Amino acid sequence: MSQAVTRTSPPAGPPANFFRRHWRGDYSLGRSYWLHTVLLSSLLPAFSISALARLTNDMPARYGVAGVLGIAAFSYIAWTWGVCGCWRSAGKHVARGGRRWAEVAVKFLIVCGAISVVSSTLRASHSLREQFDIARGKQLGPPVVYQVRVDGKSILLQGGMNDGAAEGLERMLQGTPTVTTVVLYSAGGWVREGKLVGDVIRRHGLNTYVEQECSSSCTLAFMAGRDRAMDPRAHIGFHTLYTVSGDDRINKGFDRKLTFDTYGKLGLPRDFIEHIADTAPSQSWYPELGQLLQAGVLTRLAPGGETAQLATIATSRDILEEEFKKGALFDIMARFHPQDFARMVDLAWARVQAHASDADILAVGREQVGILSRRLLPIASDESLAEFQQLLLDQAVALRGISAAACTELIYPRSRVDAAAGREAPQAVLPQEFANREMAMTQHLLRDADPANAGRFTLAERTRVIRKALAPLTQDQLRLLSSAERRQADPEATCDASIAYLRAVNQLPPDERRTALRVLYSRH
């Protein structure tokens, strides 16, 4: 009886003996498997990793990841200790009076577990290497750079939301108290750093602006702006916030809760956050302008070019010229009309030296292109004239449903000298499609304008074709179009009469339509 007790209940000893006794397989198979192997060496380390990730959520990522890697290393050692001791215990199980099937079952489970551990380790090898790099200080995004624009009103934060980004921004702001806007250009990074950058922006009461892209954790910084706007061509992207370490299956619920809690505190509506949470970290959701305004991400629509980015980059006239040439339209202007391009750059350079905004500088370019285009219409190709005519008609029809005054201003600009400036206001309220069409049309015009295209018509020919184009109009419409005072007094009727005239020209036979367009636009 005493010998049996000695075999089933090993003599008590110092706590350290616990590890040696399990390693030798001295504990019962049930205790070795369920308590020492399953609970202590498998489940406990796994949950410890997730718990550590939560505890270090507000610490620099490298510390949290280093802790997770430490627990992971311990878990491998603990698992090896657990399964080796359990295997030996299984080998002694029959001698202790246990059943053979229990020994076989436990050893089979250990073999399956070993295969699973090796397989999961191989699958996670890339993730492990990434986590080792993060623990050594690697950041998710490119290095952060700061640039105070020459007007002193805005500062660019470009790069990843890396550790230290907020501290760097704070230092820059301390040295430039005139800054009112932070321009964000980042694809994201650490959630913690995005929040910290937002704290700096909020503490200084600054505005936020996006010229190109602000995605992922960058949106946390953007939402801290008092006034929030973006260039119409820029993008603001969202996806669910996520944990870079631990078990993805365990983290999934935590990541979703983190997303709802974080964006909920920023005041975004639940359905908007739902869409964010449903977007995988490997993707990005780029809401439309209307959605961003409705959700409160943006506080207003912006025309673009609000900061002095171009004036900051263009430290010389030559650099400004090269920046203009990056645009297809201005590049064509430089190649086909170099003198006009040089004059435009000179005027824009004066704005740059005055530290003007991008919008003011580019307005000079658009104004000069408009003047040049009007001058080139009489020598444009037949194709360009037809394209210009159709665009003008389509714009007028679209504006009639928006503003009759804008429609009239489009057809009869107040300033004939500065046609581009006169046309800019009505075009600003048109959909982007029309801006794209006008850009393409202007490029064609600048390329194919040639003095050889100029028409030579007698007065009789001019009179005949114009009368034929005006024939469908009523007497009231003719009197209206011939009087500037009447046009200003009744813009709605003027818009309708102008559209009728443009359509009448389009309905002429092809040869007469070409002549009519040449006569009509040679008078500009």
RODO-2510 file (C-alpha; in nm, 4 decimals, decimal comma):
residues 524
     n   res          X          Y          Z
     1     m     0,0000     0,0000     0,0000
     2     s     0,2804     0,2422     0,0888
     3     q     0,4605     0,1643    -0,2370
     4     a     0,1445     0,2478    -0,4377
     5     v     0,1119     0,5800    -0,2593
     6     t     0,4747     0,6570    -0,3363
     7     r     0,4198     0,5949    -0,7098
     8     t     0,0971     0,8020    -0,7486
     9     s     0,1871     1,0917    -0,5203
    10     p     0,5508     1,2058    -0,5558
    11     p     0,7034     1,3365    -0,2349
    12     a     0,6702     1,7084    -0,1756
    13     g     0,9777     1,9262    -0,2271
    14     p     1,0850     2,2811    -0,3127
    15     p     0,8725     2,4652    -0,5764
    16     a     1,1513     2,4231    -0,8315
    17     n     1,0925     2,0497    -0,8164
    18     f     0,7569     2,1105    -0,9896
    19     f     0,9288     2,1858    -1,3222
    20     r     1,1687     1,8909    -1,2904
    21     r     0,8953     1,6484    -1,1889
    22     h     0,6756     1,7443    -1,4815
    23     w     0,9729     1,7245    -1,7177
    24     r     1,0423     1,3703    -1,5965
    25     g     0,6741     1,2741    -1,6345
    26     d     0,6176     1,2132    -1,2646
    27     y     0,2727     1,3781    -1,2560
    28     s    -0,0467     1,1998    -1,3558
    29     l    -0,1377     1,2051    -1,7245
    30     g    -0,4561     1,4079    -1,6651
    31     r    -0,2731     1,6779    -1,4729
    32     s     0,0226     1,6834    -1,7119
    33     y    -0,1989     1,7199    -2,0168
    34     w    -0,4869     1,9432    -1,9079
    35     l    -0,3217     2,1641    -1,6486
    36     h     0,0466     2,1838    -1,7387
    37     t     0,0308     2,1497    -2,1179
    38     v    -0,3055     2,2838    -2,2340
    39     l    -0,3582     2,5559    -1,9732
    40     l    -0,0146     2,6665    -1,8566
    41     s     0,1953     2,6207    -2,1695
    42     s    -0,0624     2,6928    -2,4436
    43     l    -0,3671     2,8993    -2,3485
    44     l    -0,2040     3,1197    -2,0848
    45     p     0,0743     3,2561    -2,3127
    46     a    -0,1751     3,3146    -2,5963
    47     f    -0,4070     3,5239    -2,3803
    48     s    -0,1085     3,6973    -2,2202
    49     i    -0,0020     3,8257    -2,5635
    50     s    -0,3422     3,9793    -2,6325
    51     a    -0,3580     4,1250    -2,2821
    52     l    -0,0137     4,2826    -2,3276
    53     a    -0,1216     4,4318    -2,6613
    54     r    -0,4078     4,6067    -2,4855
    55     l    -0,1943     4,7284    -2,1965
    56     t     0,0673     4,8755    -2,4321
    57     n    -0,1840     5,0323    -2,6712
    58     d    -0,0838     5,3838    -2,5605
    59     m     0,2891     5,3117    -2,5623
    60     p     0,5267     5,3328    -2,8615
    61     a     0,4674     5,0270    -3,0750
    62     r     0,8203     4,8905    -3,0419
    63     y     0,7752     4,8369    -2,6674
    64     g     0,4491     4,6509    -2,7036
    65     v     0,5798     4,4336    -2,9865
    66     a     0,8982     4,3575    -2,7934
    67     g     0,6863     4,2430    -2,5002
    68     v     0,4724     4,0268    -2,7262
    69     l     0,7795     3,8675    -2,8806
    70     g     0,9124     3,7971    -2,5311
    71     i     0,5882     3,6243    -2,4337
    72     a     0,5906     3,4359    -2,7657
    73     a     0,9436     3,3107    -2,6980
    74     f     0,8412     3,2059    -2,3477
    75     s     0,5329     3,0295    -2,4855
    76     y     0,7469     2,8171    -2,7187
    77     i     0,9706     2,7178    -2,4269
    78     a     0,6673     2,6515    -2,2062
    79     w     0,5006     2,4460    -2,4783
    80     t     0,8143     2,2374    -2,5302
    81     w     0,8394     2,1798    -2,1544
    82     g     0,4700     2,0923    -2,1388
    83     v     0,4556     1,8414    -2,4258
    84     c     0,7841     1,6714    -2,3355
    85     g     0,6721     1,6167    -1,9774
    86     c     0,3257     1,5090    -2,0934
    87     w     0,4779     1,2591    -2,3407
    88     r     0,6864     1,1052    -2,0631
    89     s     0,3868     1,0971    -1,8323
    90     a     0,1907     0,9181    -2,1035
    91     g     0,4713     0,6624    -2,1262
    92     k     0,4330     0,5892    -1,7552
    93     h     0,0536     0,5972    -1,7579
    94     v    -0,0015     0,2207    -1,8052
    95     a     0,2556     0,1387    -1,5364
    96     r     0,0561     0,3590    -1,2993
    97     g    -0,2540     0,1531    -1,3689
    98     g    -0,3950     0,3699    -1,6483
    99     r    -0,5458     0,2558    -1,9756
   100     r    -0,3478     0,2082    -2,2928
   101     w    -0,5955     0,4044    -2,5087
   102     a    -0,5410     0,7161    -2,2957
   103     e    -0,1641     0,6979    -2,3577
   104     v    -0,2159     0,6553    -2,7333
   105     a    -0,4752     0,9362    -2,7496
   106     v    -0,2564     1,1870    -2,5641
   107     k     0,0513     1,1039    -2,7740
   108     f    -0,1587     1,1393    -3,0906
   109     l    -0,2825     1,4808    -2,9749
   110     i     0,0741     1,5862    -2,8944
   111     v     0,1926     1,4860    -3,2434
   112     c    -0,0988     1,6752    -3,4037
   113     g    -0,0229     1,9752    -3,1860
   114     a     0,3448     1,9672    -3,2816
   115     i     0,2560     1,9603    -3,6513
   116     s     0,0168     2,2515    -3,5987
   117     v     0,2788     2,4551    -3,4102
   118     v     0,5450     2,4002    -3,6775
   119     s     0,2976     2,4811    -3,9554
   120     s     0,1685     2,7988    -3,7888
   121     t     0,5261     2,9087    -3,7145
   122     l     0,6191     2,8717    -4,0806
   123     r     0,3086     3,0627    -4,1889
   124     a     0,3844     3,3382    -3,9398
   125     s     0,7529     3,3647    -4,0292
   126     h     0,7002     3,6835    -4,2330
   127     s     0,4934     3,8383    -3,9537
   128     l     0,7543     3,7408    -3,6973
   129     r     1,0320     3,9029    -3,9007
   130     e     0,8209     4,2184    -3,9310
   131     q     0,7605     4,2210    -3,5564
   132     f     1,1327     4,1779    -3,4881
   133     d     1,1970     4,4795    -3,7139
   134     i     0,9323     4,6838    -3,5303
   135     a     1,0822     4,5875    -3,1939
   136     r     1,4150     4,7225    -3,3205
   137     g     1,2488     5,0541    -3,4118
   138     k     1,1152     5,0082    -3,7662
   139     q     0,8152     5,2319    -3,8487
   140     l     0,5138     5,1521    -4,0665
   141     g     0,5476     5,4640    -4,2825
   142     p     0,8280     5,6646    -4,4447
   143     p     1,0234     5,9165    -4,2341
   144     v     0,8296     6,2241    -4,1291
   145     v     0,9302     6,5601    -4,2748
   146     y     0,7925     6,9026    -4,1898
   147     q     0,7805     7,2045    -4,4181
   148     v     0,6641     7,5489    -4,3155
   149     r     0,5199     7,7205    -4,6221
   150     v     0,6757     8,0525    -4,7183
   151     d     0,3699     8,2519    -4,6163
   152     g     0,4108     8,1201    -4,2602
   153     k     0,0428     8,0251    -4,2443
   154     s     0,0632     7,6499    -4,3012
   155     i     0,2933     7,3598    -4,2242
   156     l     0,3157     7,0339    -4,4165
   157     l     0,3446     6,7067    -4,2232
   158     q     0,4481     6,4440    -4,4766
   159     g     0,5328     6,0786    -4,4091
   160     g     0,4100     5,8058    -4,1777
   161     m     0,2374     5,8530    -3,8462
   162     n     0,5575     5,7265    -3,6888
   163     d     0,6748     5,7411    -3,3285
   164     g     0,7796     6,0978    -3,2560
   165     a     0,5687     6,2615    -3,5295
   166     a     0,3648     6,4531    -3,2723
   167     e     0,6736     6,5692    -3,0814
   168     g     0,8289     6,6945    -3,4046
   169     l     0,5139     6,8839    -3,4985
   170     e     0,5010     7,0434    -3,1541
   171     r     0,8606     7,1644    -3,1888
   172     m     0,7907     7,3117    -3,5328
   173     l     0,4805     7,4927    -3,4085
   174     q     0,6671     7,6371    -3,1132
   175     g     0,9110     7,7943    -3,3588
   176     t     0,6408     7,9187    -3,5994
   177     p     0,3496     8,0676    -3,4028
   178     t     0,1932     8,2184    -3,7190
   179     v     0,0862     7,8752    -3,8493
   180     t    -0,2912     7,8292    -3,8650
   181     t    -0,3186     7,5152    -4,0812
   182     v    -0,1560     7,1722    -4,0779
   183     v    -0,1403     7,0139    -4,4247
   184     l    -0,1431     6,6350    -4,3848
   185     y     0,0065     6,4023    -4,6454
   186     s     0,0269     6,0534    -4,4971
   187     a    -0,0891     5,6993    -4,5719
   188     g    -0,1041     5,6285    -4,1984
   189     g     0,1023     5,4517    -3,9362
   190     w     0,0502     5,3958    -3,5641
   191     v    -0,2937     5,4641    -3,4209
   192     r    -0,1347     5,6039    -3,1068
   193     e     0,0713     5,8558    -3,3031
   194     g    -0,2253     5,9636    -3,5126
   195     k    -0,4092     6,0435    -3,1889
   196     l    -0,1077     6,2306    -3,0495
   197     v    -0,0696     6,4415    -3,3652
   198     g    -0,4404     6,5172    -3,3324
   199     d    -0,3865     6,6234    -2,9715
   200     v    -0,1189     6,8724    -3,0819
   201     i    -0,3457     7,0139    -3,3539
   202     r    -0,6387     7,0385    -3,1148
   203     r    -0,4318     7,2008    -2,8403
   204     h    -0,3117     7,4751    -3,0780
   205     g    -0,6590     7,5254    -3,2284
   206     l    -0,5345     7,4659    -3,5850
   207     n    -0,7129     7,3845    -3,9098
   208     t    -0,6358     7,0721    -4,1150
   209     y    -0,6123     7,0442    -4,4933
   210     v    -0,5395     6,7607    -4,7387
   211     e    -0,3769     6,8363    -5,0733
   212     q    -0,3117     6,4774    -5,1851
   213     e    -0,3882     6,1935    -4,9425
   214     c    -0,4634     6,1307    -4,5770
   215     s    -0,5486     5,7693    -4,4951
   216     s    -0,5631     5,5210    -4,2077
   217     s    -0,4420     5,6714    -3,8777
   218     c    -0,3768     6,0043    -4,0532
   219     t    -0,7537     6,0567    -4,0383
   220     l    -0,7323     6,0651    -3,6583
   221     a    -0,5037     6,3675    -3,6866
   222     f    -0,7164     6,5262    -3,9590
   223     m    -1,0335     6,5048    -3,7499
   224     a    -0,8686     6,7204    -3,4812
   225     g    -0,8760     7,0276    -3,7081
   226     r    -1,1063     7,3120    -3,6169
   227     d    -1,1732     7,3763    -3,9878
   228     r    -1,1303     7,0664    -4,2089
   229     a    -1,1083     7,0803    -4,5873
   230     m    -0,9441     6,9041    -4,8804
   231     d    -0,8463     6,9721    -5,2390
   232     p    -1,1213     6,8345    -5,4675
   233     r    -0,8641     6,6011    -5,6255
   234     a    -0,7327     6,4708    -5,2915
   235     h    -0,8324     6,1490    -5,1130
   236     i    -0,9187     6,0698    -4,7522
   237     g    -0,9158     5,6954    -4,6826
   238     f    -1,0408     5,4776    -4,3965
   239     h    -1,0089     5,1159    -4,2867
   240     t    -1,0562     4,9296    -3,9607
   241     l    -0,7903     4,9983    -3,6990
   242     y    -0,5888     4,6886    -3,6165
   243     t    -0,3295     4,5372    -3,3835
   244     v     0,0055     4,4410    -3,5379
   245     s     0,0821     4,1586    -3,2911
   246     g    -0,0998     3,8719    -3,1282
   247     d    -0,3513     3,6241    -3,2623
   248     d    -0,5600     3,7752    -3,5433
   249     r    -0,8605     3,5648    -3,4422
   250     i    -0,8484     3,7009    -3,0881
   251     n    -0,7654     4,0560    -3,2023
   252     k    -1,0497     4,0793    -3,4550
   253     g    -1,3158     4,1631    -3,1989
   254     f    -1,0834     4,3983    -3,0141
   255     d    -0,9886     4,5779    -3,3379
   256     r    -1,3533     4,6317    -3,4270
   257     k    -1,4259     4,7717    -3,0817
   258     l    -1,1179     4,9936    -3,1067
   259     t    -1,2437     5,1301    -3,4400
   260     f    -1,5899     5,2101    -3,3047
   261     d    -1,4561     5,3622    -2,9817
   262     t    -1,1916     5,5750    -3,1554
   263     y    -1,4030     5,7190    -3,4351
   264     g    -1,7087     5,7384    -3,2105
   265     k    -1,5220     5,9763    -2,9793
   266     l    -1,4462     6,1923    -3,2839
   267     g    -1,8181     6,2330    -3,3479
   268     l    -1,8589     6,0298    -3,6667
   269     p    -2,2028     5,8708    -3,7222
   270     r    -2,2408     5,4995    -3,6517
   271     d    -2,3247     5,3946    -4,0086
   272     f    -2,0105     5,5723    -4,1328
   273     i    -1,7988     5,3943    -3,8679
   274     e    -1,9668     5,0662    -3,9626
   275     h    -1,8349     5,1087    -4,3154
   276     i    -1,4874     5,1808    -4,1769
   277     a    -1,4953     4,8727    -3,9526
   278     d    -1,6045     4,6555    -4,2459
   279     t    -1,3063     4,7660    -4,4568
   280     a    -1,0089     4,5317    -4,4162
   281     p    -0,6735     4,6803    -4,3068
   282     s    -0,5226     4,5786    -4,6417
   283     q    -0,7739     4,8014    -4,8244
   284     s    -0,8994     5,1579    -4,7976
   285     w    -1,2420     5,3139    -4,8365
   286     y    -1,2369     5,6593    -4,9980
   287     p    -1,5768     5,8253    -4,9372
   288     e    -1,7059     6,0810    -5,1850
   289     l    -1,7075     6,4513    -5,0986
   290     g    -2,0772     6,4449    -5,0169
   291     q    -2,0320     6,1545    -4,7770
   292     l    -1,7401     6,3279    -4,6045
   293     l    -1,9436     6,6451    -4,5600
   294     q    -2,2525     6,4630    -4,4369
   295     a    -2,0530     6,2589    -4,1844
   296     g    -1,8730     6,5692    -4,0533
   297     v    -1,5276     6,4620    -4,1663
   298     l    -1,5118     6,7840    -4,3715
   299     t    -1,6514     7,1089    -4,2382
   300     r    -1,6700     7,2725    -4,5832
   301     l    -1,6017     7,2295    -4,9530
   302     a    -1,2770     7,3834    -5,0781
   303     p    -1,1887     7,4961    -5,4325
   304     g    -0,8284     7,3789    -5,3886
   305     g    -0,4943     7,5552    -5,3904
   306     e    -0,5517     7,7223    -5,0537
   307     t    -0,1917     7,7061    -4,9308
   308     a     0,1363     7,8430    -5,0654
   309     q     0,2760     7,5070    -5,1741
   310     l     0,3879     7,6251    -5,5168
   311     a     0,5436     7,9433    -5,3807
   312     t     0,7395     7,7298    -5,1334
   313     i     0,8669     7,4864    -5,3964
   314     a     0,9449     7,7457    -5,6646
   315     t     1,2507     7,9163    -5,5178
   316     s     1,3467     8,0436    -5,8651
   317     r     1,1718     8,1338    -6,1880
   318     d     1,3234     7,8294    -6,3609
   319     i     1,1759     7,5966    -6,0972
   320     l     0,8367     7,7642    -6,1359
   321     e     0,8565     7,7136    -6,5117
   322     e     0,9301     7,3431    -6,4661
   323     e     0,6410     7,3101    -6,2208
   324     f     0,4040     7,4594    -6,4766
   325     k     0,5333     7,2242    -6,7452
   326     k     0,4293     6,9260    -6,5323
   327     g     0,0734     7,0061    -6,6405
   328     a    -0,0138     6,8799    -6,9893
   329     l    -0,1881     7,2029    -7,0899
   330     f     0,0990     7,4315    -6,9898
   331     d     0,3520     7,1945    -7,1452
   332     i     0,1687     7,2237    -7,4786
   333     m     0,1572     7,6002    -7,4355
   334     a     0,5341     7,6071    -7,3753
   335     r     0,6055     7,4004    -7,6906
   336     f     0,3623     7,5608    -7,9340
   337     h     0,3428     7,9171    -7,7975
   338     p     0,6697     7,9805    -7,6096
   339     q     0,6381     8,3597    -7,5965
   340     d     0,2921     8,3461    -7,4418
   341     f     0,4131     8,0816    -7,1980
   342     a     0,7132     8,2940    -7,0959
   343     r     0,4870     8,5941    -7,0370
   344     m     0,2555     8,3798    -6,8252
   345     v     0,5474     8,2508    -6,6134
   346     d     0,6698     8,6082    -6,5591
   347     l     0,3282     8,7115    -6,4274
   348     a     0,3042     8,4016    -6,2093
   349     w     0,6566     8,4577    -6,0757
   350     a     0,5484     8,7981    -5,9447
   351     r     0,2721     8,6209    -5,7488
   352     v     0,5217     8,3652    -5,6175
   353     q     0,7498     8,6402    -5,4902
   354     a     0,4496     8,7843    -5,3066
   355     h     0,4013     8,4401    -5,1391
   356     a     0,0575     8,4007    -5,2957
   357     s    -0,1502     8,0858    -5,2616
   358     d    -0,1500     7,8148    -5,5279
   359     a    -0,4985     7,9244    -5,6367
   360     d    -0,3800     8,2808    -5,6995
   361     i    -0,0729     8,1649    -5,8925
   362     l    -0,2643     7,9152    -6,1049
   363     a    -0,5344     8,1747    -6,1721
   364     v    -0,2699     8,3728    -6,3605
   365     g    -0,1989     8,0672    -6,5730
   366     r    -0,5656     8,0022    -6,6461
   367     e    -0,6202     8,3688    -6,7289
   368     q    -0,3349     8,3735    -6,9803
   369     v    -0,4439     8,0452    -7,1373
   370     g    -0,7939     8,1892    -7,1755
   371     i    -0,6634     8,5029    -7,3456
   372     l    -0,4463     8,2947    -7,5770
   373     s    -0,7345     8,0586    -7,6587
   374     r    -0,9638     8,3452    -7,7571
   375     r    -0,6903     8,4860    -7,9764
   376     l    -0,6377     8,1499    -8,1452
   377     l    -1,0048     8,0770    -8,2195
   378     p    -1,0005     8,2555    -8,5593
   379     i    -0,7139     8,0296    -8,6749
   380     a    -0,8281     7,7101    -8,5054
   381     s    -0,8930     7,3969    -8,7055
   382     d    -1,2475     7,3112    -8,8074
   383     e    -1,2426     7,0264    -8,5543
   384     s    -1,1411     7,2549    -8,2669
   385     l    -1,4066     7,5120    -8,3586
   386     a    -1,6753     7,2428    -8,3643
   387     e    -1,5512     7,1071    -8,0299
   388     f    -1,5547     7,4571    -7,8777
   389     q    -1,9059     7,5244    -8,0113
   390     q    -2,0473     7,1994    -7,8720
   391     l    -1,8830     7,2519    -7,5330
   392     l    -2,0217     7,6054    -7,5120
   393     l    -2,3715     7,4796    -7,5950
   394     d    -2,3556     7,1959    -7,3408
   395     q    -2,2268     7,4312    -7,0711
   396     a    -2,5067     7,6801    -7,1390
   397     v    -2,7723     7,4063    -7,1204
   398     a    -2,6266     7,2799    -6,7911
   399     l    -2,6083     7,6313    -6,6454
   400     r    -2,9669     7,7109    -6,7428
   401     g    -3,0793     7,4647    -6,4756
   402     i    -2,8411     7,6182    -6,2193
   403     s    -2,8311     7,9927    -6,2800
   404     a    -2,9581     8,1941    -6,5772
   405     a    -2,7199     8,4770    -6,4823
   406     a    -2,4238     8,2366    -6,4957
   407     c    -2,5458     8,1117    -6,8333
   408     t    -2,5566     8,4683    -6,9695
   409     e    -2,2137     8,5440    -6,8222
   410     l    -2,0775     8,2363    -6,9987
   411     i    -2,1995     8,3480    -7,3433
   412     y    -2,1385     8,7217    -7,2923
   413     p    -1,8444     8,7714    -7,0531
   414     r    -1,8476     9,1154    -6,8937
   415     s    -1,4833     9,1701    -6,9769
   416     r    -1,3961     9,1025    -7,3389
   417     v    -1,0295     9,1723    -7,2684
   418     d    -1,0112     8,9233    -6,9837
   419     a    -1,2318     8,6485    -7,1253
   420     a    -1,0858     8,3803    -6,9048
   421     a    -1,1654     8,5682    -6,5865
   422     g    -1,5187     8,6331    -6,7085
   423     r    -1,5766     8,2653    -6,7862
   424     e    -1,4248     8,1375    -6,4644
   425     a    -1,7211     8,2146    -6,2363
   426     p    -1,9939     8,0267    -6,4313
   427     q    -1,7613     7,7338    -6,4969
   428     a    -1,6897     7,7018    -6,1264
   429     v    -2,0439     7,5802    -6,0599
   430     l    -2,0413     7,3199    -6,3385
   431     p    -1,9634     6,9494    -6,2780
   432     q    -1,6031     6,8327    -6,3128
   433     e    -1,6892     6,6670    -6,6445
   434     f    -1,7040     7,0081    -6,8135
   435     a    -1,3656     7,1121    -6,6736
   436     n    -1,2141     6,7933    -6,8165
   437     r    -1,3741     6,8562    -7,1555
   438     e    -1,2540     7,2162    -7,1617
   439     m    -0,9022     7,1065    -7,0737
   440     a    -0,8972     6,8583    -7,3627
   441     m    -1,0510     7,1123    -7,6038
   442     t    -0,7970     7,3792    -7,5096
   443     q    -0,5096     7,1373    -7,5623
   444     h    -0,6385     7,0588    -7,9117
   445     l    -0,6787     7,4297    -7,9857
   446     l    -0,3256     7,5184    -7,8748
   447     r    -0,1790     7,2378    -8,0831
   448     d    -0,3613     7,2790    -8,4120
   449     a    -0,4063     7,6576    -8,4391
   450     d    -0,2484     7,7730    -8,7654
   451     p    -0,2747     8,1034    -8,9594
   452     a    -0,3477     7,8931    -9,2673
   453     n    -0,6845     7,8026    -9,1113
   454     a    -0,8084     8,1610    -9,1193
   455     g    -1,1135     8,2036    -9,3403
   456     r    -1,1465     8,4735    -9,6048
   457     f    -1,5090     8,5735    -9,6490
   458     t    -1,6727     8,8618    -9,8227
   459     l    -1,9242     9,0758    -9,6388
   460     a    -2,2020     8,9200    -9,8434
   461     e    -2,0907     8,5680    -9,7439
   462     r    -2,0751     8,6637    -9,3783
   463     t    -2,4168     8,8255    -9,3871
   464     r    -2,5788     8,5323    -9,5677
   465     v    -2,4551     8,2646    -9,3275
   466     i    -2,5308     8,4641    -9,0123
   467     r    -2,8832     8,5427    -9,1343
   468     k    -2,9415     8,1741    -9,2025
   469     a    -2,8218     8,0836    -8,8510
   470     l    -3,0441     8,3523    -8,6967
   471     a    -3,3511     8,2576    -8,9007
   472     p    -3,5028     8,0186    -8,6375
   473     l    -3,4954     8,2909    -8,3673
   474     t    -3,7952     8,5130    -8,2922
   475     q    -3,7860     8,8897    -8,3305
   476     d    -3,7884     8,9296    -7,9529
   477     q    -3,4867     8,7006    -7,9230
   478     l    -3,3008     8,8911    -8,1948
   479     r    -3,3669     9,2245    -8,0250
   480     l    -3,2571     9,0771    -7,6932
   481     l    -2,9269     8,9418    -7,8235
   482     s    -2,8434     9,2681    -8,0001
   483     s    -2,8754     9,4818    -7,6848
   484     a    -2,6354     9,4558    -7,3903
   485     e    -2,8802     9,6414    -7,1668
   486     r    -3,1622     9,4002    -7,2462
   487     r    -2,9355     9,0996    -7,1906
   488     q    -2,8413     9,2210    -6,8444
   489     a    -3,2040     9,3012    -6,7603
   490     d    -3,3394     8,9575    -6,8557
   491     p    -3,0699     8,6884    -6,8127
   492     e    -3,3188     8,4007    -6,8297
   493     a    -3,4512     8,5015    -7,1708
   494     t    -3,0952     8,5782    -7,2841
   495     c    -2,9840     8,2299    -7,1857
   496     d    -3,2725     8,0696    -7,3787
   497     a    -3,2085     8,2848    -7,6857
   498     s    -2,8356     8,2083    -7,6813
   499     i    -2,8998     7,8350    -7,6585
   500     a    -3,1448     7,8615    -7,9477
   501     y    -2,8811     8,0443    -8,1548
   502     l    -2,6068     7,7907    -8,0768
   503     r    -2,8397     7,5048    -8,1681
   504     a    -2,9408     7,6775    -8,4916
   505     v    -2,5754     7,6999    -8,5944
   506     n    -2,5285     7,3288    -8,5231
   507     q    -2,8295     7,2418    -8,7378
   508     l    -2,6867     7,4082    -9,0516
   509     p    -2,5599     7,1800    -9,3305
   510     p    -2,1948     7,0747    -9,2711
   511     d    -2,0353     7,3175    -9,5194
   512     e    -2,2479     7,6103    -9,4038
   513     r    -2,1875     7,5153    -9,0379
   514     r    -1,8096     7,5268    -9,0900
   515     t    -1,8402     7,8687    -9,2514
   516     a    -2,0744     7,9927    -8,9788
   517     l    -1,8381     7,8821    -8,7025
   518     r    -1,5443     8,0446    -8,8790
   519     v    -1,7366     8,3707    -8,9228
   520     l    -1,8803     8,3594    -8,5717
   521     y    -1,5538     8,2972    -8,3843
   522     s    -1,3305     8,5085    -8,6102
   523     r    -1,5099     8,8059    -8,4523
   524     h    -1,3668     8,7277    -8,1016
***
